[in-house]
Amino acid sequence: MSEVFVIGGGLSGSEAAYRAAELGASVTLYEMRPDKMTEAHRTGLLGELVCSNSLRSDAPDSAHGLIKQELEAAGSLIMEAARATAVPAGGCLAVDRGLFSEFITAKIKAHPKIKLIYGEVASLSSFDREAAVIVATGPLTSLTLAEELQKILGGQSLYFYDAISPIIDAESIDYEKAFFASRYGKGGGDDYLNCPMNADEYELFYNSLVNADKVTVRNFEDEKVFEGCMPIEVMAGRGKDTLRFGPLKPVGLMDLRTQVKPYAVIQLRAENVEKTSYNLVGCQTRLKYAEQFNVFRLVPGLQKAEFLRYGSIHRNTYIDSPRHLNKDLTLKSMPHIYIAGQITGVEGYLESTAMGLLAGIYAARRLRGLDAAYPSPLTACGSLIEHITGAAQPLNFQPSNINFGLLPPLSVPIRDKAKKRQAVVARALADWERFIEQSYR
Ligand SMILES: Cc1cc2nc3c(=O)[nH]c(=O)nc-3n(C[C@H](O)[C@H](O)[C@H](O)COP(=O)(O)OP(=O)(O)OC[C@H]3O[C@@H](n4cnc5c(N)ncnc54)[C@H](O)[C@@H]3O)c2cc1C
């Protein structure tokens, strides 16, 4: 194998190119902007932030704080740029977006092992199978390349939109109100956790839902495509009882403790085998985050719900990774092609960066004939790899940001929340250090 080719100079592509080059590989990085822009990017700079300038919480014992520490321990270019261009933002790490992208662009251009080529890559077939090709073209991958990927993967393997329901921390659910059961006792009989509502509770929830503030739809996010994954508030707007005949239907469910038949039910499905987090089935939404917090907390059982992830709906190109990706981010059908960034089915600036870092490490090691080491699933980056390539995925694979729900519980439980988080973080960092030590040898 001769060279690493990286397609896409966003957060993940820049990180991948820089890491592979730092590990000794010769890298060619392709970026289509400014010749061809995406719907959201505004400049021709590398590592442009398409929306918020916040890289989320910087608290060391938060999930985003943990992934930052892992990236920094690995010498991440994106984290170096973020620290160098930080602006005051309370407990968050926010950056001056112009300076941030300029920093990344300058570092890439100055790197002796990286050649930067501006232009769209429309096909993957021209790359030598002896090379390592990292596809890091992001949620707004150019249409021509997306079509090519769809052909390579076949059938329904490329998603274009993301309809995400909120995810709740299992410990914050009131189990006096919620009960386990499957509709008509199907499956395991208790596969779902059900939050029952009486007529008054439904009325309150319904009115708050339809009156809540929504995120403004961008002009490229066509409403028409959402018939198959309609936001709950849009469905509610069609009539007061539409939800009761749809995702909130009460049929086939009875709380055996009270023997009361609910008027409406929100069903929660476990996100992982340990059942540390639950997803609100059918509650994909475009409500603003603060409104989601208020509206869903009206549901009995969720009065104190802690949101690990809020719902959203947006254009997002990503592949069905559990079916198509190996743990080293190569395509099962074409192992010289690595997939990195948001297109792998992670969600968020840092999560995308992390997938770029790993792809860069793996590609550079392969070039030197070395095996890949894998981060343990107890680390933030390893837990994301588990999420996108793990077997325990529902049929309809959904992207995820980093959250503590992805990390396995401690072997010895700790009740105090702050201490528990610190222990999870310490456990992750110890494993991460080992991974870096093995990978940078
Ligand atoms: C509108 C929008 C808003 C978002 N807001 C946030 C947010 O506020 N916070 C957050 O954490 N995450 C946000 N995300 C999600 C995600 O974290 C970011 O999109 C992130 O930039 C993804 O990193 P990436 O490297 O995978 O993709 P990108 O950063 O988008 O990089 C992909 C790069 O590939 C280039 N490219 C595409 N096709 C080709 C091609 N064929 N040839 C050559 N180059 C190509 C693009 O021009 C781009 O530079 C948002 C996503 C979108 C779409």
The ligand as an SDF file (V2000), in Angstrom:
LIG
                    3D

 53 58  0  0  0  0  0  0  0  0999 V2000
  -26.8760   21.6930    9.2530 C   0  0  0  0  0  0  0  0  0  0  0  0
  -26.1010   20.9420   10.2930 C   0  0  0  0  0  0  0  0  0  0  0  0
  -25.8980   21.5050   11.5410 C   0  0  0  0  0  0  0  0  0  0  0  0
  -25.1510   20.8060   12.5230 C   0  0  0  0  0  0  0  0  0  0  0  0
  -24.9460   21.4000   13.7330 N   0  0  0  0  0  0  0  0  0  0  0  0
  -24.1920   20.7700   14.6640 C   0  0  0  0  0  0  0  0  0  0  0  0
  -23.9300   21.3990   15.9180 C   0  0  0  0  0  0  0  0  0  0  0  0
  -24.3590   22.5220   16.1680 O   0  0  0  0  0  0  0  0  0  0  0  0
  -23.1900   20.7310   16.8320 N   0  0  0  0  0  0  0  0  0  0  0  0
  -22.6840   19.4930   16.5690 C   0  0  0  0  0  0  0  0  0  0  0  0
  -21.9940   18.9300   17.4290 O   0  0  0  0  0  0  0  0  0  0  0  0
  -22.9240   18.8760   15.3810 N   0  0  0  0  0  0  0  0  0  0  0  0
  -23.6650   19.4790   14.4290 C   0  0  0  0  0  0  0  0  0  0  0  0
  -23.9120   18.8580   13.2230 N   0  0  0  0  0  0  0  0  0  0  0  0
  -23.4960   17.4650   13.0280 C   0  0  0  0  0  0  0  0  0  0  0  0
  -22.0060   17.1650   12.7060 C   0  0  0  0  0  0  0  0  0  0  0  0
  -21.3250   17.0390   13.9010 O   0  0  0  0  0  0  0  0  0  0  0  0
  -21.2930   18.1130   11.8470 C   0  0  0  0  0  0  0  0  0  0  0  0
  -21.9380   18.0980   10.6150 O   0  0  0  0  0  0  0  0  0  0  0  0
  -19.7850   17.7590   11.6690 C   0  0  0  0  0  0  0  0  0  0  0  0
  -19.2250   18.7890   10.9300 O   0  0  0  0  0  0  0  0  0  0  0  0
  -19.5370   16.4230   11.0170 C   0  0  0  0  0  0  0  0  0  0  0  0
  -18.1640   16.2580   10.7490 O   0  0  0  0  0  0  0  0  0  0  0  0
  -17.6820   15.4760    9.4250 P   0  0  0  0  0  0  0  0  0  0  0  0
  -16.2210   15.6380    9.3080 O   0  0  0  0  0  0  0  0  0  0  0  0
  -18.2410   14.1270    9.4440 O   0  0  0  0  0  0  0  0  0  0  0  0
  -18.4030   16.2680    8.2420 O   0  0  0  0  0  0  0  0  0  0  0  0
  -18.1220   17.7560    7.7330 P   0  0  0  0  0  0  0  0  0  0  0  0
  -17.5250   18.5740    8.8060 O   0  0  0  0  0  0  0  0  0  0  0  0
  -19.3830   18.2130    7.0990 O   0  0  0  0  0  0  0  0  0  0  0  0
  -17.0140   17.5460    6.6230 O   0  0  0  0  0  0  0  0  0  0  0  0
  -17.2710   16.8900    5.4130 C   0  0  0  0  0  0  0  0  0  0  0  0
  -16.4680   17.5930    4.3490 C   0  0  0  0  0  0  0  0  0  0  0  0
  -16.4970   16.8250    3.1500 O   0  0  0  0  0  0  0  0  0  0  0  0
  -16.6450   17.6890    2.0570 C   0  0  0  0  0  0  0  0  0  0  0  0
  -17.2050   16.8800    0.9630 N   0  0  0  0  0  0  0  0  0  0  0  0
  -18.4630   16.3540    0.8550 C   0  0  0  0  0  0  0  0  0  0  0  0
  -18.5620   15.6050   -0.2610 N   0  0  0  0  0  0  0  0  0  0  0  0
  -17.3390   15.6460   -0.8650 C   0  0  0  0  0  0  0  0  0  0  0  0
  -16.8150   15.0600   -2.0490 C   0  0  0  0  0  0  0  0  0  0  0  0
  -17.5470   14.2530   -2.8200 N   0  0  0  0  0  0  0  0  0  0  0  0
  -15.5250   15.3230   -2.3920 N   0  0  0  0  0  0  0  0  0  0  0  0
  -14.7510   16.1260   -1.6090 C   0  0  0  0  0  0  0  0  0  0  0  0
  -15.2020   16.7060   -0.4810 N   0  0  0  0  0  0  0  0  0  0  0  0
  -16.4730   16.4610   -0.1080 C   0  0  0  0  0  0  0  0  0  0  0  0
  -17.5210   18.8000    2.5620 C   0  0  0  0  0  0  0  0  0  0  0  0
  -17.3710   19.9780    1.8340 O   0  0  0  0  0  0  0  0  0  0  0  0
  -17.0100   18.9630    3.9940 C   0  0  0  0  0  0  0  0  0  0  0  0
  -15.9850   19.8960    4.1000 O   0  0  0  0  0  0  0  0  0  0  0  0
  -24.6460   19.5170   12.2370 C   0  0  0  0  0  0  0  0  0  0  0  0
  -24.8600   18.9620   10.9770 C   0  0  0  0  0  0  0  0  0  0  0  0
  -25.5740   19.6510   10.0180 C   0  0  0  0  0  0  0  0  0  0  0  0
  -25.7890   19.0380    8.6560 C   0  0  0  0  0  0  0  0  0  0  0  0
  1  2  1  0
  2  3  1  0
  2 52  2  0
  3  4  2  0
  4  5  1  0
  4 50  1  0
  5  6  2  0
  6  7  1  0
  6 13  1  0
  7  8  2  0
  7  9  1  0
  9 10  1  0
 10 11  2  0
 10 12  1  0
 12 13  2  0
 13 14  1  0
 14 15  1  0
 14 50  1  0
 15 16  1  0
 16 17  1  0
 16 18  1  0
 18 19  1  0
 18 20  1  0
 20 21  1  0
 20 22  1  0
 22 23  1  0
 23 24  1  0
 24 25  2  0
 24 26  1  0
 24 27  1  0
 27 28  1  0
 28 29  2  0
 28 30  1  0
 28 31  1  0
 31 32  1  0
 32 33  1  0
 33 34  1  0
 33 48  1  0
 34 35  1  0
 35 36  1  0
 35 46  1  0
 36 37  1  0
 36 45  1  0
 37 38  2  0
 38 39  1  0
 39 40  1  0
 39 45  2  0
 40 41  1  0
 40 42  2  0
 42 43  1  0
 43 44  2  0
 44 45  1  0
 46 47  1  0
 46 48  1  0
 48 49  1  0
 50 51  2  0
 51 52  1  0
 52 53  1  0
M  END
$$$$
